[in-house]
Amino acid sequence: MKERLDVLLVNRNLAESREKAKAIIMSGDVFVNGQREDKAGSAFREDVQIEIKGSPLKYVSRGGLKLEKAIDGYRISLDGKICMDVGSSTGGFTDCML
């Protein structure tokens, strides 16, 4: 039986949730049978070899990495500021701001 790649990562405890699994997959760090795989919905047999190369995500989603790059690039300080993540989805922006 075949299963989605994001589900396989969660089932093998390689990711805490499907959202985090999708972020890891989209970052290009997941290899299936030695081949890079960047589609979370790709289906594979349950006994497939999966390897995650690279460092784990710093935030709950890639959105946090994007915000961090902007904060660093524009030298923005959030100290003492009140911030709001309007339309929060997986919480990467909020995780970064905290």
Backbone as CSV, one residue per row, in Angstrom:
resi,resn,N_x,N_y,N_z,CA_x,CA_y,CA_z,C_x,C_y,C_z
1,MET,0.845,-1.188,0.000,0.000,0.000,0.000,0.888,1.248,0.000
2,LYS,0.487,2.253,-0.747,1.257,3.496,-0.811,0.657,4.548,0.115
3,GLU,1.529,5.423,0.592,1.126,6.487,1.519,1.804,7.780,1.089
4,ARG,1.158,8.903,1.379,1.740,10.214,1.076,3.049,10.386,1.839
5,LEU,3.994,11.111,1.222,5.296,11.315,1.843,5.179,12.060,3.168
6,ASP,4.338,13.090,3.240,4.202,13.825,4.500,3.657,12.931,5.613
7,VAL,2.756,12.038,5.267,2.205,11.098,6.248,3.284,10.110,6.701
8,LEU,4.105,9.645,5.755,5.192,8.726,6.115,6.159,9.371,7.103
9,LEU,6.482,10.650,6.891,7.393,11.344,7.808,6.810,11.405,9.213
10,VAL,5.525,11.687,9.316,4.872,11.751,10.631,4.825,10.354,11.262
11,ASN,4.450,9.353,10.472,4.355,7.981,10.994,5.694,7.459,11.500
12,ARG,6.791,7.927,10.905,8.130,7.483,11.312,8.763,8.417,12.347
13,ASN,7.969,9.346,12.846,8.446,10.321,13.839,9.609,11.170,13.323
14,LEU,9.611,11.433,12.021,10.603,12.321,11.426,10.087,13.758,11.385
15,ALA,8.787,13.924,11.643,8.161,15.246,11.716,7.034,15.173,12.737
16,GLU,6.799,16.294,13.429,5.782,16.327,14.483,4.362,16.371,13.944
17,SER,4.188,16.939,12.750,2.857,17.076,12.167,2.980,17.061,10.649
18,ARG,1.853,16.937,9.969,1.888,16.965,8.503,2.321,18.332,7.995
19,GLU,1.935,19.391,8.692,2.359,20.736,8.277,3.875,20.871,8.352
20,LYS,4.466,20.386,9.436,5.927,20.448,9.565,6.589,19.537,8.540
21,ALA,5.978,18.382,8.287,6.513,17.470,7.273,6.514,18.147,5.906
22,LYS,5.432,18.842,5.577,5.361,19.552,4.292,6.456,20.598,4.188
23,ALA,6.687,21.321,5.263,7.725,22.355,5.252,9.108,21.747,5.039
24,ILE,9.375,20.628,5.698,10.668,19.956,5.542,10.829,19.462,4.109
25,ILE,9.765,18.871,3.571,9.801,18.355,2.201,10.031,19.493,1.212
26,MET,9.293,20.591,1.367,9.414,21.729,0.447,10.775,22.411,0.542
27,SER,11.466,22.238,1.656,12.786,22.850,1.806,13.850,22.100,1.006
28,GLY,13.491,20.929,0.480,14.427,20.164,-0.340,15.363,19.273,0.449
29,ASP,15.047,19.030,1.713,15.924,18.240,2.576,15.530,16.771,2.681
30,VAL,14.478,16.353,1.964,14.005,14.973,2.068,14.424,14.182,0.826
31,PHE,15.018,13.019,1.085,15.467,12.143,0.007,14.792,10.788,0.159
32,VAL,14.205,10.315,-0.933,13.537,9.020,-0.958,14.343,8.116,-1.883
33,ASN,14.834,7.023,-1.333,15.709,6.115,-2.086,16.847,6.871,-2.762
34,GLY,17.394,7.857,-2.053,18.537,8.615,-2.548,18.205,9.757,-3.486
35,GLN,16.934,9.942,-3.824,16.515,11.003,-4.739,15.768,12.091,-3.969
36,ARG,16.128,13.357,-4.233,15.436,14.472,-3.571,13.967,14.459,-3.969
37,GLU,13.117,14.641,-2.979,11.673,14.684,-3.221,11.116,15.949,-2.594
38,ASP,10.389,16.762,-3.391,9.873,18.029,-2.872,8.354,18.152,-2.954
39,LYS,7.682,17.031,-3.153,6.224,17.047,-3.224,5.654,16.213,-2.076
40,ALA,4.966,16.883,-1.176,4.420,16.210,0.010,3.387,15.153,-0.348
41,GLY,2.688,15.345,-1.461,1.628,14.427,-1.850,2.086,13.216,-2.640
42,SER,3.371,13.140,-2.959,3.878,11.974,-3.681,3.691,10.733,-2.822
43,ALA,3.243,9.650,-3.457,2.946,8.424,-2.717,4.063,7.396,-2.883
44,PHE,4.392,6.740,-1.773,5.443,5.730,-1.758,5.003,4.553,-0.900
45,ARG,5.630,3.406,-1.155,5.373,2.238,-0.311,5.871,2.526,1.098
46,GLU,5.274,1.894,2.060,5.601,2.154,3.467,7.018,1.736,3.844
47,ASP,7.629,0.838,3.064,8.973,0.362,3.392,10.079,1.133,2.666
48,VAL,9.732,2.259,2.050,10.695,3.061,1.296,11.745,3.666,2.233
49,GLN,12.960,3.872,1.702,14.029,4.496,2.490,13.861,6.012,2.430
50,ILE,13.762,6.651,3.589,13.615,8.108,3.673,14.747,8.662,4.518
51,GLU,15.377,9.710,3.998,16.469,10.362,4.724,16.240,11.871,4.700
52,ILE,16.443,12.506,5.841,16.364,13.963,5.919,17.777,14.490,6.082
53,LYS,18.190,15.298,5.112,19.529,15.900,5.160,19.367,17.371,5.496
54,GLY,20.338,17.928,6.158,20.244,19.337,6.532,19.794,19.476,7.970
55,SER,19.615,20.710,8.377,19.233,20.978,9.760,17.717,21.039,9.891
56,PRO,17.211,20.721,11.074,15.764,20.812,11.284,15.299,22.266,11.222
57,LEU,14.021,22.437,10.945,13.471,23.787,10.862,13.592,24.495,12.202
58,LYS,13.969,25.750,12.135,14.127,26.571,13.333,12.767,26.996,13.895
59,TYR,11.792,27.152,13.011,10.448,27.598,13.390,9.423,26.549,12.968
60,VAL,8.176,26.740,13.386,7.143,25.749,13.083,6.810,25.663,11.603
61,SER,7.175,26.670,10.830,6.973,26.613,9.383,8.007,27.492,8.689
62,ARG,8.042,27.384,7.368,9.005,28.170,6.596,8.711,29.665,6.659
63,GLY,7.486,30.029,7.023,7.143,31.440,7.163,8.038,32.147,8.162
64,GLY,8.408,31.451,9.216,9.313,32.018,10.219,10.673,32.336,9.637
65,LEU,11.163,31.476,8.758,12.458,31.716,8.112,12.402,32.943,7.207
66,LYS,11.283,33.099,6.506,11.111,34.254,5.616,11.085,35.554,6.417
67,LEU,10.341,35.555,7.523,10.267,36.754,8.354,11.623,37.060,8.974
68,GLU,12.323,36.038,9.440,13.645,36.235,10.027,14.597,36.890,9.024
69,LYS,14.534,36.451,7.781,15.397,37.030,6.740,15.077,38.510,6.541
70,ALA,13.794,38.859,6.548,13.397,40.265,6.395,13.834,41.091,7.603
71,ILE,13.642,40.557,8.795,14.031,41.271,10.018,15.530,41.537,10.018
72,ASP,16.300,40.515,9.674,17.756,40.675,9.634,18.190,41.594,8.495
73,GLY,17.588,41.407,7.326,17.970,42.181,6.148,17.691,43.669,6.279
74,TYR,16.575,43.995,6.913,16.198,45.402,7.085,16.571,45.935,8.467
75,ARG,17.253,45.108,9.239,17.703,45.471,10.592,16.553,46.015,11.451
76,ILE,15.487,45.241,11.509,14.308,45.609,12.290,14.438,45.013,13.689
77,SER,14.151,45.810,14.701,14.147,45.320,16.074,12.701,45.212,16.554
78,LEU,12.336,44.054,17.050,10.981,43.851,17.572,10.914,44.045,19.083
79,ASP,12.044,44.345,19.705,12.075,44.562,21.153,11.133,45.697,21.537
80,GLY,10.238,45.427,22.474,9.311,46.431,22.966,8.165,46.742,22.019
81,LYS,8.070,46.023,20.925,7.014,46.267,19.937,5.835,45.329,20.182
82,ILE,4.668,45.767,19.757,3.481,44.922,19.760,3.290,44.465,18.324
83,CYS,3.246,43.156,18.127,3.154,42.598,16.779,1.918,41.716,16.668
84,MET,1.383,41.629,15.447,0.220,40.787,15.211,0.416,40.039,13.897
85,ASP,0.124,38.767,13.918,0.197,37.927,12.729,-1.228,37.754,12.217
86,VAL,-1.649,38.626,11.314,-3.008,38.594,10.778,-3.122,37.434,9.790
87,GLY,-4.106,36.594,9.983,-4.302,35.461,9.090,-3.348,34.324,9.375
88,SER,-2.953,34.195,10.610,-1.995,33.156,10.999,-2.464,31.783,10.527
89,SER,-1.566,31.054,9.926,-1.870,29.715,9.432,-1.190,28.676,10.312
90,THR,0.079,28.393,10.029,0.794,27.406,10.839,1.569,28.046,11.968
91,GLY,1.699,29.374,11.958,2.318,30.075,13.073,3.791,30.372,12.954
92,GLY,4.363,30.241,11.767,5.787,30.510,11.586,6.172,31.941,11.888
93,PHE,5.361,32.904,11.434,5.651,34.316,11.700,5.614,34.575,13.204
94,THR,4.560,34.088,13.861,4.425,34.301,15.301,5.579,33.646,16.050
95,ASP,5.927,32.442,15.659,7.041,31.731,16.287,8.327,32.539,16.161
96,CYS,8.563,33.119,15.010,9.760,33.940,14.786,9.713,35.207,15.634
97,MET,8.565,35.873,15.675,8.463,37.125,16.427,8.672,36.911,17.925
98,LEU,8.250,35.745,18.417,8.424,35.462,19.843,9.880,35.241,20.157
